């Protein structure tokens, strides 16, 4: 997978089995709650590995979400990329991407107005939840251990939004 960051091409290897599993589980859990509204608020578009273009930058977070109320026509254009900044991103950390994910990419997400950022480390069994602050990211919660933390809308920078149906977008078109 390739990203263009500050006019430099960053090529990353395919995700490891740990990363693939973590993204799959997280998307299933969050999709039911925040996308489909099953036992949760719904109201989000959730996408796996969306290519996001802004200016000269091309970023591909592991997961991204847009509030439907802010992006009702997100899928009207049948393009292989998005131009609207997501409201939420999640990067699943790996040894080969951790420095870039925690560094320049996180800084660019903040610069472009992303409201919430999650950093999930499947090897360390940790999830860091960040909320956008005026001067940078603020750590809202840190979870550790083998369990997957439960999300609660409106708390600790977690996702919340209106109700609605959701279509699952992931590997389509690849």
Buried (B, 14 or more C-beta within 10 A) or exposed (E): EEBBBEEEEBEBEEBBEEBBEBBEEBBEBBBBBBBBBEEBBBBBBBBBBBBBBBEEBBBBBBBBBBBBEBBEEBBEEEEEEBEBBBBBBBBBBBEEBEEBBBEBBBEBBBEBEBBBBBBBBBEEBBBBBBBBEEEEBEEBBEBEEEEBBEBEBEEBBBBBBEEBEBEBBBEEEE
